[in-house]
């Protein structure tokens, strides 16, 4: 090995300065490349891996921060907010319903006058016989107080039963229809018993704000 080194040393000594400079430069470049391959390149690759890990950690941290903000907002939110909104909506609907019912009741005949009105129209009719005239029990519009506004109104029905011929009954119904007061029809049962006699069972009703007995 020493002999080969001595031969290369002798050859190097015999070379011109320009050749010596080129060989020295090549040796330096070779040494630098070897140093880069053995030392610098692994460090750079390691740094790249670390940089990717840092970026991944940053992304995870940002996502975690966003999740924390969302959870914080949820914790700060009123847990009853949805219930309160639903309650306000129902209250608005209830008030609107109450207003509508109030307008309807205002235009209807009073419960205390309903039975008397039916009897007066009957008294003015010919060919009819009153079998019964009954004021039935008042009923709340909505049972079990499902709506406090609506539950303060009551249905006041009246049941009327009479007999007579077909044309007399038709005249009576037309007289009821022509009345200026307003009310509602509930049930209507007409049957022929023995011609020309017929029987009419009629239920009409009005609305009121009190659970009172109509009378009649």
Secondary structure in CASP SS format (residue, H / E / C, confidence):
PFRMAT SS
TARGET T0000
AUTHOR 0000-0000-0000
METHOD secondary structure of the structure
MODEL  1
X C 1.00
X H 1.00
X H 1.00
X H 1.00
X H 1.00
X H 1.00
X H 1.00
X H 1.00
X H 1.00
X H 1.00
X H 1.00
X H 1.00
X H 1.00
X H 1.00
X C 1.00
X C 1.00
X H 1.00
X H 1.00
X H 1.00
X H 1.00
X H 1.00
X H 1.00
X H 1.00
X H 1.00
X H 1.00
X H 1.00
X H 1.00
X H 1.00
X H 1.00
X H 1.00
X H 1.00
X H 1.00
X H 1.00
X H 1.00
X H 1.00
X H 1.00
X H 1.00
X H 1.00
X H 1.00
X H 1.00
X H 1.00
X H 1.00
X H 1.00
X H 1.00
X H 1.00
X H 1.00
X H 1.00
X H 1.00
X H 1.00
X H 1.00
X H 1.00
X H 1.00
X H 1.00
X H 1.00
X H 1.00
X H 1.00
X H 1.00
X H 1.00
X H 1.00
X H 1.00
X H 1.00
X H 1.00
X H 1.00
X H 1.00
X H 1.00
X H 1.00
X H 1.00
X H 1.00
X H 1.00
X H 1.00
X H 1.00
X H 1.00
X H 1.00
X H 1.00
X H 1.00
X H 1.00
X C 1.00
X C 1.00
X C 1.00
X C 1.00
X H 1.00
X H 1.00
X H 1.00
X H 1.00
X H 1.00
X H 1.00
X H 1.00
X H 1.00
X H 1.00
X H 1.00
X H 1.00
X H 1.00
X H 1.00
X H 1.00
X H 1.00
X H 1.00
X H 1.00
X H 1.00
X H 1.00
X H 1.00
X H 1.00
X H 1.00
X H 1.00
X H 1.00
X H 1.00
X H 1.00
X C 1.00
X E 1.00
X C 1.00
X C 1.00
X H 1.00
X H 1.00
X H 1.00
X H 1.00
X H 1.00
X H 1.00
X H 1.00
X H 1.00
X H 1.00
X H 1.00
X H 1.00
X H 1.00
X H 1.00
X C 1.00
X C 1.00
X C 1.00
X C 1.00
X E 1.00
X E 1.00
X E 1.00
X E 1.00
X E 1.00
X E 1.00
X E 1.00
X E 1.00
X C 1.00
X C 1.00
X C 1.00
X E 1.00
X E 1.00
X C 1.00
X C 1.00
X H 1.00
X H 1.00
X H 1.00
X C 1.00
X C 1.00
X C 1.00
X C 1.00
X H 1.00
X H 1.00
X H 1.00
X C 1.00
X E 1.00
X E 1.00
X E 1.00
X E 1.00
X E 1.00
X E 1.00
X E 1.00
X E 1.00
X E 1.00
X E 1.00
X E 1.00
X E 1.00
X H 1.00
X H 1.00
X H 1.00
X H 1.00
X H 1.00
X H 1.00
X H 1.00
X H 1.00
X H 1.00
X H 1.00
X H 1.00
X H 1.00
X C 1.00
X C 1.00
X C 1.00
X C 1.00
X E 1.00
X C 1.00
X E 1.00
X E 1.00
X E 1.00
X E 1.00
X E 1.00
X E 1.00
X E 1.00
X E 1.00
X E 1.00
X E 1.00
X E 1.00
X C 1.00
X C 1.00
X E 1.00
X E 1.00
X E 1.00
X E 1.00
X E 1.00
X E 1.00
X E 1.00
X E 1.00
X E 1.00
X E 1.00
X E 1.00
X E 1.00
X C 1.00
X C 1.00
X C 1.00
X C 1.00
X C 1.00
X C 1.00
X C 1.00
X C 1.00
END
